[in-house]
Amino acid sequence: MAQRAATHGTRHKVIFGNCQDMHEIPPESIQLTVTSPPYYNAPFDYPGMYRDYDEYLKMLSRVCDELYRVTSPGRVVCFVIDDMLVDGEKLPIVADCTTIMRQTGFRYRDRITWVKPKGYSRISRRSGVLVQHPYPMYFYPDNIQESVVIFQKGRFDYKLIKEIDGETLESSRIDSHMFNENAWNLTVWNITNVLPTNNVLEKGIAAFPDELASRLIQLYSFSHETILDPFMGSGTTAKCAAMLGRNSIGYELIYELKQNILAKISVNNFAKVSFERRIDAIAPATIEAAEGSSAKHAVIPIRKAGEHSLR
Ligand SMILES: C[S@@+](CC[C@H](N)C(=O)[O-])C[C@H]1O[C@@H](n2cnc3c(N)ncnc32)[C@H](O)[C@@H]1O
C-alpha cells in the first residue's frame, strides 16, 4: 500500500458497544464512514447471529438512521458489502442496504466492484458442481467480488474547499501517479483480500484490506477530518485513518478485539487512542458462556483456528 504516513498526532476513540446507538457522536460531526457490517448469518463468520433476515435488516436500518444523524452535510458513507448465500438461499444484501440508505435520506452516489485474485476460494468452490455434472443447470459461479456502495448526504458544497488552509489542502492532495498507476478511476478495483493466515491481528475477523480503506479515505476526506467505522472488527479503517492523518471513531461489540485495534492504530506513533466500554459490549466471558449454551440467536460467534474468513 503506497501512502504517506502521518507525521502529526491523530485522535481515535473506540467504543465497545452496539452501534445501533451512537449517542456519543454529536450530530453532523463525521466527514466519512468506511465500514463493513456483518453479512447476515454468513457461514463461518456469523452463523445464527440474527433470528431471521428481517431482524438483520432492522438492525441495518437503525444503524443507517444513526449514520444520517452523525454525517456532515454533503459527506459520504461507504459500505463494503456483498450478497450472501445462506442455507442455499441467495440474499440481496447489497440491494436491500441500498434501499434502506435511500429511504433514510442518503443519495446513492456510486458502486465500485472490489475484485479479488482469481485463485481466491472462499467457503467452497460452487463451480465444482458442474465439473461433476457437466450439463446445463448445474452452473453456480465462484464469487471473487464484493461491492463498495457509496452514499452521500445531500450534495457537497465545493466552495467550502476555499476555506481549508493551504497545509491541510496540500496534505490531502491525491497522488495522481498512484491514482493512474493503480486504476482508481475505474468502477472495478482489483485488490488482494486479507488472507486468513496473513496477519495475526486479523485472524478470525472478516477484515477488509488496508488498500481498500486507504483509497476511500483519500478520495472522500481531507486531512484532520474524522472517519467513522460503526463495525470496527480489527480496526482497519481506524488504522488507515491514523496513517493518513485523519482522526477516527469506531464501535465494536466484542471487547476482546481491544488489543488488535490498539496494535493496528499504533502504526502511527503519534496517534492517541481512547477506549470506552459500554454495558452492551460483549465480553469474552459472555461469548464463551454463549458458545457452550444452546442459544442460537444474538450470539456473536468466535471462529476457531483454521476456519476461513469471508474475505
Ligand atoms: C465484517 S467485520 C468488520 C471488519 C473490519 N472492517 C476490519 O477490517 O477488521 C464486522 C464487525 O462488526 C461487529 N459488529 C457486529 N454487529 C455489531 C453492532 N451491532 N455494533 C457494533 N459492532 C458490531 C462484529 O463483531 C465484527 O467484528
The ligand as a MOL file (V3000), in Angstrom:
LIG
                    3D

  0  0  0     0  0            999 V3000
M  V30 BEGIN CTAB
M  V30 COUNTS 27 29 0 0 0
M  V30 BEGIN ATOM
M  V30 1 C -17.1220 -7.5630 8.8310 0
M  V30 2 S -16.4820 -7.2630 10.4320 0 CHG=1
M  V30 3 C -15.5980 -5.7490 10.2070 0
M  V30 4 C -14.1610 -5.9700 9.8220 0
M  V30 5 C -13.3770 -4.6840 9.6840 0
M  V30 6 N -13.8030 -3.9340 8.5050 0
M  V30 7 C -11.8910 -4.9950 9.6130 0
M  V30 8 O -11.2670 -4.6710 8.5980 0
M  V30 9 O -11.3810 -5.5960 10.5610 0 CHG=-1
M  V30 10 C -17.8980 -6.7120 11.3040 0
M  V30 11 C -17.6410 -6.4270 12.7680 0
M  V30 12 O -18.8030 -5.7930 13.2870 0
M  V30 13 C -19.0050 -6.2230 14.6270 0
M  V30 14 N -20.4220 -5.9860 14.9300 0
M  V30 15 C -21.4890 -6.7220 14.5420 0
M  V30 16 N -22.6450 -6.1600 14.9490 0
M  V30 17 C -22.3050 -5.0150 15.6060 0
M  V30 18 C -23.0460 -3.9840 16.2530 0
M  V30 19 N -24.3740 -4.0150 16.2900 0
M  V30 20 N -22.3620 -2.9690 16.8340 0
M  V30 21 C -21.0130 -2.9190 16.7910 0
M  V30 22 N -20.2470 -3.8670 16.1820 0
M  V30 23 C -20.8720 -4.9050 15.5910 0
M  V30 24 C -18.5920 -7.6790 14.6100 0
M  V30 25 O -18.2390 -8.0890 15.9110 0
M  V30 26 C -17.4020 -7.6550 13.6330 0
M  V30 27 O -16.1900 -7.5120 14.3330 0
M  V30 END ATOM
M  V30 BEGIN BOND
M  V30 1 1 1 2
M  V30 2 1 2 3
M  V30 3 1 2 10
M  V30 4 1 3 4
M  V30 5 1 4 5
M  V30 6 1 5 6
M  V30 7 1 5 7
M  V30 8 2 7 8
M  V30 9 1 7 9
M  V30 10 1 10 11
M  V30 11 1 11 12
M  V30 12 1 11 26
M  V30 13 1 12 13
M  V30 14 1 13 14
M  V30 15 1 13 24
M  V30 16 1 14 15
M  V30 17 1 14 23
M  V30 18 2 15 16
M  V30 19 1 16 17
M  V30 20 1 17 18
M  V30 21 2 17 23
M  V30 22 1 18 19
M  V30 23 2 18 20
M  V30 24 1 20 21
M  V30 25 2 21 22
M  V30 26 1 22 23
M  V30 27 1 24 25
M  V30 28 1 24 26
M  V30 29 1 26 27
M  V30 END BOND
M  V30 END CTAB
M  END
